[in-house]
Amino acid sequence: MSTVQAIFLLPVEVLASLRALEHSFGAWKKAEHPELKSGTEAFIRRQRVSTKKPGIKQVQFKE
């Protein structure tokens, strides 16, 4: 993959958020998040609320 140098301006708030992310890298502890033991996909599926309504036919489109 090739790279290109770019010069651009960022709002101070965005830069502060990026720096906070950089400093927090590696701070994640699995023991502190037992709800994710079965994986993030399973966690998200449990959190979602279904928008399917009974009696309405679901249509699936083929690609």
C-alpha positions in Angstrom: 0.0 0.0 0.0 1.4 3.4 -0.9 1.1 6.5 1.2 0.7 10.2 0.5 1.5 13.1 2.8 -1.4 15.4 3.5 -1.6 18.6 5.5 -5.0 19.5 6.9 -6.7 21.3 9.8 -8.7 19.5 12.6 -10.9 21.1 15.2 -9.3 21.1 18.6 -12.0 18.9 20.0 -11.3 16.2 17.4 -7.6 16.3 18.0 -8.2 16.0 21.8 -10.4 13.0 21.2 -7.8 11.3 19.0 -5.1 11.9 21.6 -7.4 10.5 24.3 -7.8 7.4 22.2 -4.1 7.1 21.7 -3.4 7.3 25.4 -6.2 4.8 26.3 -4.8 2.1 23.9 -4.2 -1.1 25.8 -6.4 0.0 28.8 -9.1 -2.5 28.0 -9.4 -5.3 30.5 -11.4 -8.4 29.6 -12.2 -9.1 33.3 -13.9 -5.7 33.5 -16.3 -6.5 30.7 -17.9 -10.0 31.4 -20.9 -9.0 29.2 -18.6 -9.4 26.2 -17.4 -12.9 27.1 -19.4 -14.5 24.3 -18.1 -11.9 21.8 -19.2 -8.4 20.6 -21.5 -9.7 17.9 -23.5 -11.7 20.4 -23.6 -8.7 22.8 -24.9 -6.4 20.1 -27.5 -8.9 19.0 -28.8 -9.1 22.6 -29.0 -5.3 22.8 -30.8 -4.7 19.6 -34.6 -4.3 19.6 -36.3 -6.0 16.7 -38.2 -3.8 14.2 -40.0 -6.8 12.7 -43.7 -6.6 13.3 -45.9 -9.7 13.4 -48.1 -10.3 10.4 -45.9 -8.2 8.0 -44.1 -10.2 5.3 -40.4 -9.6 5.3 -38.9 -9.2 1.8 -35.3 -10.2 1.1 -33.5 -8.8 -1.9 -31.1 -10.9 -3.9 -27.8 -9.3 -4.9 
